[in-house]
Amino acid sequence: MQSIPQLPPDLCARSQAVGLRLYFEDIREGDWFDSAETSVDESSVISFAKAWDPQPFHIDKDLAERSLFGGLSASGLQTILLTYKLYIDLGLFDGTALAGLGLNNVLFKAPLRPDDRIHVRAVIASARRSSKPERAVVKVALHTFNQIGEEIASLELTMLLACRSKG
């Protein structure tokens, strides 16, 4: 179980910021931002899985009890989408994100369960100017934690980000 590290005092304000509209020049490797929290209920776990990932451990409580998970668990796809939504709701790159380039290193570390409360920590993993001076390539590592501080999932987004200046 990975616990959530404490924020250094100089980043406390940035961790709670929403709608920052950050450009390449505004970020540095290691910056991180915490999302709001959301909860997942049993009906959303089952309805998502029935539509998109209808496996017994996602849709049938009795069969899920006898599965490797020992109970109902959300689809990994639902976990990814909730993670992404919490990240987008931070508003870090509203209007400055130009395009998504990839989604890599998706890991499911623990199941997302009904009644879990989750939040996301977005960490700037790397940032560099692209071959076009008005653009940058940025990798953002997303870490999803449940209400007890256990990291349940992680993934890395790569995107094109606008630059304020041409270098």
C-alpha positions in Angstrom: 0.0 0.0 0.0 1.4 3.4 -1.0 0.4 6.3 1.2 -0.1 9.8 0.0 3.0 12.0 0.5 2.6 15.3 2.3 2.8 18.4 0.1 5.8 20.7 0.6 4.5 24.1 1.9 5.4 26.0 -1.3 3.1 23.7 -3.4 0.1 23.7 -1.0 -1.8 26.4 -2.8 -1.2 24.7 -6.2 -2.4 21.3 -4.9 -5.9 22.7 -4.4 -6.0 24.9 -7.5 -8.7 24.4 -10.0 -8.9 26.0 -13.5 -5.3 27.2 -13.6 -5.0 27.2 -17.4 -1.4 26.3 -17.3 1.0 26.7 -20.2 4.4 24.9 -20.6 6.2 27.7 -19.0 4.1 27.4 -15.8 4.9 23.8 -15.0 8.0 21.9 -13.9 8.8 18.3 -13.5 7.6 17.1 -10.1 4.7 19.6 -9.7 1.6 17.8 -8.5 -2.1 18.6 -8.0 -4.8 16.8 -6.0 -8.3 16.5 -7.4 -11.6 16.6 -5.5 -13.0 13.3 -4.3 -15.8 11.3 -5.8 -17.6 8.2 -4.6 -18.7 5.1 -6.4 -21.9 3.3 -5.5 -22.9 -0.3 -6.2 -25.5 0.6 -8.8 -22.9 2.6 -10.9 -20.4 -0.3 -10.7 -23.0 -2.8 -11.9 -24.6 -0.5 -14.6 -21.2 0.5 -16.1 -20.1 -3.2 -16.1 -23.4 -4.4 -17.7 -22.8 -1.9 -20.5 -19.1 -2.1 -21.0 -17.4 -5.0 -19.2 -20.0 -7.7 -18.2 -17.9 -10.0 -16.2 -19.4 -11.8 -13.2 -17.2 -10.1 -10.6 -18.5 -6.7 -11.8 -22.2 -7.5 -12.1 -23.1 -10.4 -9.8 -22.6 -10.0 -6.0 -22.8 -13.7 -5.3 -20.4 -14.8 -8.0 -18.1 -11.9 -7.1 -17.9 -13.2 -3.5 -16.4 -16.4 -4.9 -14.0 -14.7 -7.3 -10.4 -13.7 -6.9 -11.7 -10.3 -5.7 -13.8 -11.7 -2.9 -16.6 -9.2 -3.7 -18.0 -6.8 -6.2 -15.3 -4.7 -7.9 -15.6 -2.0 -10.5 -14.3 -2.5 -14.0 -10.8 -1.3 -14.7 -12.3 0.7 -17.5 -14.5 2.5 -15.1 -11.5 3.2 -12.9 -9.6 4.7 -15.8 -12.6 6.9 -16.8 -13.2 8.1 -13.2 -9.4 8.9 -12.9 -9.4 10.8 -16.1 -12.6 12.8 -15.2 -11.2 13.8 -11.8 -8.0 14.9 -13.6 -9.9 16.9 -16.2 -12.0 18.5 -13.5 -8.9 20.1 -12.0 -8.9 22.4 -15.0 -5.1 22.5 -15.1 -4.8 22.8 -18.9 -8.2 24.2 -19.8 -7.7 25.8 -23.2 -4.0 25.0 -23.3 -4.1 21.2 -23.9 -3.8 20.9 -27.7 -4.1 17.1 -28.2 -3.7 13.8 -26.4 -0.8 11.7 -27.7 -1.1 8.6 -25.7 -2.1 6.7 -22.6 0.6 4.4 -21.2 1.6 2.3 -18.2 -1.9 1.6 -16.9 -1.7 -0.4 -13.7 -4.5 -1.6 -11.5 -3.0 -2.0 -8.0 -6.2 -2.8 -6.0 -9.9 -3.1 -6.8 -12.2 -0.1 -6.8 -15.1 -1.2 -4.6 -18.7 0.0 -4.2 -18.8 2.8 -1.7 -15.1 3.7 -2.2 -14.2 7.4 -2.2 -11.4 8.2 -4.6 -9.2 11.1 -5.6 -6.4 11.6 -8.1 -2.9 13.1 -7.8 -1.6 14.4 -11.1 2.2 14.7 -11.2 4.1 16.4 -14.0 6.4 13.5 -15.0 8.2 15.3 -17.8 7.9 18.4 -20.0 9.9 19.5 -23.1 9.4 21.7 -26.1 8.5 19.9 -29.2 10.0 20.5 -32.6 7.4 23.2 -33.1 8.3 26.1 -30.7 4.7 26.9 -29.8 4.1 23.4 -28.5 5.4 21.1 -25.7 5.2 17.4 -25.0 4.1 16.8 -21.5 3.7 13.5 -19.6 1.4 13.6 -16.6 1.3 10.6 -14.2 -2.1 10.0 -12.6 -2.3 8.2 -9.3 -5.7 7.2 -8.0 -6.1 6.7 -4.2 -9.0 5.4 -2.2 -10.3 6.8 1.1 -7.7 4.9 3.2 -4.8 6.3 1.1 -4.2 3.1 -0.9 -3.1 3.6 -4.5 -5.6 1.6 -6.6 -4.5 2.6 -10.1 -2.0 4.6 -12.0 -1.5 5.7 -15.6 0.5 8.1 -17.7 -1.0 10.6 -20.2 1.1 12.2 -22.9 -0.2 15.4 -24.5 0.7 18.4 -26.6 0.5 21.6 -24.5 0.6 25.2 -25.7 3.6 27.3 -25.0 3.1 31.0 -24.0 6.2 32.0 -25.9 8.0 30.5 -28.9 11.1 29.7 -26.9 
